[in-house]
Amino acid sequence: MLTRFRLKSLAVGGAAAVLTVVGAAAPAAASPATAAVDAASWLSGKLQTESGVGDYLESSYWDGSAVVSYPDYGGTIDTNLALQAADSVSPIFSTEIADTAAWVRAHASDYTGSGSCVASSNPATTSLSAGATAKITVFELANLPTSTAGNYAAELACMQDGSGRIANYGTSAASPTWTFDQAFAILALDNVSGYGTETTDAVTYLLSQQCTNGAFAGAFPAGLGGNGTCNNTAFDPDQADVDSTALAIQVLIDEGSVPSLIAAFNANTWLSGQQNGAGYWQSTACTGTAQPSVNSTAVGIQAYVMIGSTVTTSQAWIENQAGIDARLPGCTATAGGTPVQDSFDQYATNQGVLGLLGVTYPSLV
């Protein structure tokens, strides 16, 4: 594991991207840090309160006939991390950070799933998510390491199969897992004492899934329904993917072994080839057609920060995308109106704050 520094001592740098500007253009921000704090303030205003529990992010989608709203567990974790990043340069979010952390902890099993691999819960009546368990471990590490992070790491180790993949447990065991799941699991295991072997095995599996062009796909191409090519042009989870590649770069550099570093630099060669001259990266996630993306640009910037590449052009690009209320725009809602649009913009703003500040996931834990 490479030597790392805590977020509070992180120098401000970063970038991001966008899909559609919401409302009128915002006045030019004074700096990426100012844009990030303003965007974080917009996020904090979107939080809902569960009395006696804490604050959470609500998301909405159009189900074909009506808007459906729900408490967003993963989105609340993303907001908590974004607010931590913003608080490191403007310490005004401590209450929201504490309140979102309290809410996530109160609803942890709603997010990760039922039962326990460690406790050998009956697989026929258990459904434990690899991705959610990995992400909540990272969340716990970012909110000061506790025994809870160790408990979740133990679950991840128990869920690891013979190939090194962190698999779902119980009734969802046959379901595919994603590069994001494996990458967050590596970051989690590598930062909890006592899981060196499991980290190495998890890295070995991730490297076995790297595309021949250096990229990583959204879903794993070998088995699990993937086609192994990583070269599809239409939206498909098996295609070479900017977001997945950029997250993999971060955790591989953080893990720091020679095979990881070689893979990360090969991945960066592909990633840099996808960047537009204006500084942004594109995504096909919204419509199936490549469009500039806040989410993809922000995570691409995080990878560049780990590599040591310049991110100022990307920072300037994302500053220029902010709406008049400082939000960073995501996909365009074609149905469902304001609640659905707000949800898309919440996803983008969560990631965009990290990109604007150059805050990587390894620096948070």
N, C-alpha and C positions, 0 to 999 in steps of 0.2 A: 504494500500500500504506500503510495507516494505521500510525502509530507504535505499536509494541507494547512490552510489557515481558516480561522473562524470567519463567518460572514461579517462580523462587526468590524474587522480590520480590512475588509475587501475594498480595494480601490474601485471607484465607479468607472465603468466602461459598459459597452453593450450594444444592442440593436434589436430589430424586430421586423414584422411585416403585416400585411393587411389584405382584406378582400374587398370591402366596400365601405366608403366613408358614410357615417351616419350623421345626417343633418348637415349643417353648415360647417365649413372648415374652421378649425380652432385657430386662434392667434398663434403665431410661432412661439414655441416653447423656448425658454431661456437656455435649456440644456436638456440632455436626455434624463438627467436625474430629476429635474423639475417636471418633465412630462411623466415620468414614472410615478412620482409622488401624487401628482394630480390624478393619474389613472387609478392609483390605489385608493384615493379618496372617493372616487366614483364607485369602486368596488365596495368599499366599506358602507356606502349608502344603499347598496343593494342587499345587504344582509338582513335576514329575518330573525326574530327572536322567539325561541321556545322558552316560555316562562320557567324559571327555576333550573334551566339546563344550560343554555348558551345560545350563540348565534350561528346561523347557517346560511348557505347560499341555496336559493330555490331556482330550479331550472324548469323550463316548459318546452313542450313540443306539440306539433299538430298531428293528431292521430288519424286524420282523414275526415273527421267530422267535428272535432272540438279541440280546444287547447287543454292539454293535460299537464299539470304542474306537480312537482315532487321535490322533496328535500334531496339535494345533490351531495352525497357523501364525498365522492372523489373531488367534485368541484369545490367543496368547502375546504378540503385539504389544500387544493391549489391556491385558494384565496388566502389561507393561513400562511402559506409559503411566500406568496407575493407580498403580503402585508409585512412579513418579517424582513424581506428584502428592502422594501420602501422605508421601514422603520430604522434601518441601519444608516440611512442618510437624512431622514427627517423623523425623529422619535416622537411620533404623534399617534401611533397605532397600537400601543401596548394593550389597551382594553379590548380591542377587536381581536388581537392575536390570542389573548387569554380566553376570550369568550368562544371563539371558533374552536380552539383546542379542547375546551371543556365539552362542547357539543359533539365533536368527533369522537372523543373518548366515551361519551355516554351512548353513542350509537355504533360503536366499533363492530359489534357482531352483526348489526344490520348491513354493514358494508362488506365485511370479510366473508360472511356466510356462517352457517351453523356448524357446531361440533368442533372437534380438535383432532388433528392427525397425531399429535404427541400423546393424547389421552386415548388413542385408538378408538375414537367414536365409530359407531357402526357405519361403514361406508354406504350402506343402503339407505340410511336416513340422514346423511351428512352431505353438505355441499360447501366446500371451502375454496375460495377463489385465490389462485396463486398471485394474480396481479394486484388484487386489493390487499392481500396480506403483505406483499412486498412494499406497496405504496404506504400503508399505514406504519410499517416499520421505519421507513424513511421519515415520515411525519413525526414519529416519536423521537427519533434521533435529532431532528431539527428543533424540536421543542424541549430540548435538554434531555440527554440520555437518561433513561430510567430502566428499571427492571422490566417494564412493559415492552420496550424495544427488544430486550433479550427473549422475552416470551414469544414474541412474533417471529424472531429469527429462528427460534427452535422449531416453530411450525414450518417455516420455509425449509429448513434442513430435513425435516421429516417428510415433506412433500417432494423432495428431490428424487428423481428416478435414477436408474443406473447409467443413463447417458449424461447426467448432469443437468437435465432440464428440470426446472421447478414446475411441477405439474399441478393441476387442480386436484382436489381430493374429494372422494365420495362420489355422489351421483354425477358430478360434473367432470370426473376424472378423464373421460374420453374426449372432452372438449379441447379444441386447439388453444394453445397459448401464443403469446405475441412477443415480439422483440422488446416492447416496452415492459412487459411482465418480467422477462428474464433480466433485463438491464437494471430495473429497480431492485430486483432480488440480489443481484451482484453487489450493487451499491449498499444495500442493507447488510448483507452477510459480511462484506468486507469491512464494515464499520462497527460490528459487534464482536467483541473478543471471543475467541474460541471456535471460529468457523472458517479457518484458513483452508482446510481441505475442501469444504463445501463450496467456498468461493472459487477455488481453482477449478473444481469440476464444473461449476456453473459457467465459468469463463470458457472452458474447453468446449462446452456445448454451444455457447453463443458463437464462438469462432467457427464451429463446424457449419453454421448456418449462413456464413458470410457469402454474398453473391460473388461471382467471378470478377465482376467489375469493381469490387471493393465495397459496394453498398450493402445495406441490410434491408430486408423486406419488412412490411408491416407484420405479417404472419410468417411463421417459419416455413421455408419452401421445401424442406426435406420431410416428406410424410405429412401427417395431420392435414391432408387435403391440399397442400401446396403443390405447385407444379414445378418448382425447382429452377425456373428460368430467371426470375427477378427482372425481367425485361418487358413486362406487359406495358402497353401504352394506355389502355383504358383503365379506369379506376378499379383496382383489384387489390386485396390485402397482400397478395403475393408479389406485387411489383416492388422494385427498388424504391425506397421511401425516404424522403429527406428527414422527416421527424425521427423515424426509427434509427436512421444512420447517425444523426447528430446526437441522439441520446446514447447510443452505443459508444460513440467516440468519447463522450464524457466519462462514462464508467470504466471504459478500458484504460484510458490514460490514468484515471484515479487508481485503478487496481495496480497498474505499473509494471507488470511482468513484461519480459521481452516479447513474447508472442502477442500480448495485448497491445503493446505500443506499435508493433509492426502492423497489426490489423487496423489500429486506429488511424495510422498515417495513410494506409491504403484507402480506408474509408473516406478520409478527408480529401484525398485526390478526387474521388468521385463527387463528394459534396461540393467542393469548390467549383467543379465543372458545371454544377447546376445553378450557381448563383448568377443572377442578372447583374448587368453592369451598374444598375441603379442601387444595388445593395440588397435586394430582396431575393427570397426563394419562393417558388410556386408550389401549390398543392392542387391535387385533383379531388380532394375530399368533399368539396361542396357540391359540385355539379358533374364531376367526371371529366371536366375540361380544366387544364392547368390555369390557375389564376394566382396572382400575388397573394401571399398569406402571412398574416401577423404571426400565427402560431408557428409556422414552418420557419420563418425568418428568425424568430426569437430563439428557437431551439438550435437553429443553425449558428446563431451568434454565440450561444453557450459553447458549442463545439469549438468555434474559432478561438474563444477565450482560453479554452483548455489547450489548444494547439499553439496559441501565441500569435494568431493572425490578427490583422487590423479589422476593427468592427465599426469605425466611426461613420462610414458611408451608410451602413445599414441602420445605425442609430438615427442618422438624419432622416432617412427614409421613413422610419416608423413614426418619428415625431410629426412628420407632415401628414400622417394618416389620422391623427386623433380628431375626434368629433368635438363640437363646441363644448360638450360637457366632459371632455377629456377621456372618454372611453376609447378603446381601440376596437375597430370593427372586425367582426368575424363574417361567417357566411351570411348571405342575404336571405331573410325569411320570405318565402314565397306564399306562406299561409300562416295564420295564427297571430299576425300582428305584433304589437309591442312586446308581449311576454316572450314570444319565441325569439324575436330579434334581440331582446336583452340577453337571453340565454346564450345565443351565439356570440354576442359581444363580451359576455362574462368570460367565456372560454378563452377568447383572444386576449382580453385584457389581463387575465391571470398570467398567461405566458408572456405577454408583451412587457409587463413590468419587470420580469426577470431579465428579458432580453435588453431592455433599455438600460438596466443597471449592470449588465454583464455578470449577473449572479448565476453561477452554475449550480447544478444539483449537488455535486460533491462538496461545494463550499458551504452548503446549508447544513450538512450533517456533522 
